[in-house]
Amino acid sequence: QAQLVESGGGLVQPGESLRLSCTMSGIRFPFYDGTWYRQAPGKERELVARITNNAVTDYADVVKGRFTISRDNPKNTVYLQMNDLKPEDSAVYYCNLQWVTNDFWGQGTQVTVSS
């Protein structure tokens, strides 16, 4: 059974960087749009960045210029490069892969930014 796996979270200090990865085998990956969401305690889940199957990208205003989403189709992977991290970026980050009615979510990876 296909499974979406996220990795790359951790504890970093303000100003540091992390790269999240989202990998899923067993699907026609190039057809899928990939989206990263995040959810902080007591807050609603919010969209962070999206990359379409045509590699068109979109970002939440609060991460523009700091985060970069990309994809590697041969590796069935979507990445989220996060630079200049701030304490307010702390959250559980979730990956979503979606194509027509096919909709997959990961278990989430914790990102904590603290000095």
Secondary structure, 3 states (H helix, E strand, C coil): CCCEEEECCEEECCCCCEEEEEEECCCCHHHCEEEEEEECCCCCCEEEEEECCCCCEEECHHHCCCEEEEEEHHHCEEEEEECCCCHHHCEEEEEEEEECCEEEECCCEEEEECC
